[in-house]
Amino acid sequence: MDDLKKIPVHRSLTRQQLLAGCDRELFLLLVMFCGLLLMSGITRMYWRNIILGIVLWLICIPILAKLAVYDPHFKGIVVRSVRYTQISLSAAGKAGAHVRAMTHKHWAAGS
């Protein structure tokens, strides 16, 4: 085992990519949503849209940044847990029964 070559892995290869301290996809989604609110407010002179876009931006950026510090992969974890919840609920025959349950081919064979 001593003859194995050890190669260092740079930290940037394993870190999650963040923008403004937030998850990249959620940050861009927030930018698009707030930008649409601002543009609709500017073009139609709806002041409530302008104020809502600015307030939403000021509130959500620190929240997303704090979530990214807590766990940079939280978006993927939430999406995966929601998908697994739908599968497990449909297998139990309760809410979400319209979603097809995943079964292993060994289990489906009836053995």
C-alpha positions in Angstrom: 0.0 0.0 0.0 2.9 2.4 0.4 3.6 2.3 -3.3 0.3 4.3 -4.1 0.9 7.7 -5.5 -0.8 10.5 -3.6 -2.1 13.4 -5.6 -3.4 16.5 -3.9 -6.9 17.7 -4.9 -7.4 21.4 -5.1 -10.2 22.8 -2.9 -11.8 24.6 -5.8 -12.6 21.3 -7.5 -14.8 20.1 -4.6 -16.5 23.3 -3.5 -19.9 24.4 -4.6 -19.9 27.4 -6.9 -21.6 30.4 -5.3 -22.6 33.8 -6.5 -22.7 36.6 -3.9 -22.4 33.9 -1.3 -25.6 32.2 -2.5 -26.3 29.1 -4.5 -25.8 29.9 -8.2 -29.2 28.7 -9.5 -31.2 30.2 -6.7 -29.4 33.5 -7.0 -30.0 33.7 -10.8 -33.7 32.8 -10.2 -34.0 35.6 -7.6 -32.2 38.1 -10.0 -34.7 37.2 -12.8 -37.7 37.4 -10.6 -36.7 40.7 -8.9 -35.7 42.1 -12.3 -39.1 41.3 -13.8 -40.8 43.0 -10.9 -38.6 46.1 -11.3 -39.1 46.3 -15.0 -42.8 45.8 -14.9 -42.9 48.5 -12.2 -40.8 50.9 -14.2 -42.6 50.4 -17.5 -46.1 50.6 -16.1 -45.3 53.0 -13.2 -46.5 50.4 -10.6 -44.7 51.6 -7.5 -45.7 48.5 -5.5 -43.8 46.3 -8.0 -40.7 48.4 -7.7 -40.9 48.4 -3.9 -41.7 44.7 -3.8 -38.7 43.9 -6.0 -36.3 45.9 -3.9 -37.7 44.5 -0.6 -37.6 40.9 -1.9 -34.0 41.4 -3.0 -32.9 42.9 0.3 -34.6 40.1 2.3 -33.8 37.0 0.2 -30.1 37.6 -0.5 -29.0 37.4 3.2 -31.3 34.4 3.7 -29.8 32.5 0.7 -26.3 33.5 1.8 -26.9 32.1 5.3 -28.4 28.9 3.9 -25.3 28.5 1.6 -23.0 28.9 4.6 -25.0 26.3 6.6 -25.0 23.8 3.7 -23.9 24.7 0.1 -25.8 21.6 -1.3 -29.1 22.4 0.4 -31.0 22.9 -2.9 -30.2 19.5 -4.2 -31.0 17.9 -0.8 -34.4 19.6 -0.7 -35.3 18.6 -4.3 -34.2 15.0 -3.6 -36.2 14.7 -0.4 -39.3 16.0 -2.1 -38.9 13.5 -4.9 -38.4 10.6 -2.4 -41.4 11.8 -0.4 -43.6 11.6 -3.4 -42.4 8.1 -4.2 -42.8 6.8 -0.7 -46.2 8.3 -0.3 -47.4 6.7 -3.5 -46.1 3.4 -2.4 -48.0 3.7 0.8 -51.2 4.3 -1.0 -51.8 7.7 0.6 -51.5 11.2 -0.8 -49.6 11.4 -4.1 -50.9 8.0 -5.3 -50.9 9.3 -8.9 -47.1 9.1 -8.9 -45.8 5.7 -9.9 -44.0 3.8 -7.2 -40.5 2.6 -7.8 -40.1 -1.2 -7.3 -37.1 -3.3 -7.6 -37.2 -6.0 -10.3 -36.5 -8.6 -7.6 -39.5 -7.4 -5.6 -41.8 -7.2 -8.6 -41.1 -10.9 -9.5 -43.2 -12.0 -6.5 -40.4 -13.9 -4.7 
